Amino acid sequence: MTKIQIYSDVSLSAVEDIENIVFNRISTALNVTLCSFCHVLNNK
C-alpha cells in the first residue's frame, strides 16, 4: 500500500464515521420531536 492509499482509506472511514454520527443525531432529534408532538396531540 502506498501512503496515498492509506491516507484516502483513513479519510474515507473518517467521513463515514462523521456521516453516521450526524445521521444518528438527526434521527434522534426527529424521534424526540415526533414523540413530543404525538404526546401533545394525545393530551388534547
Helices and strands as residue ranges (DSSP letters): H 3-43
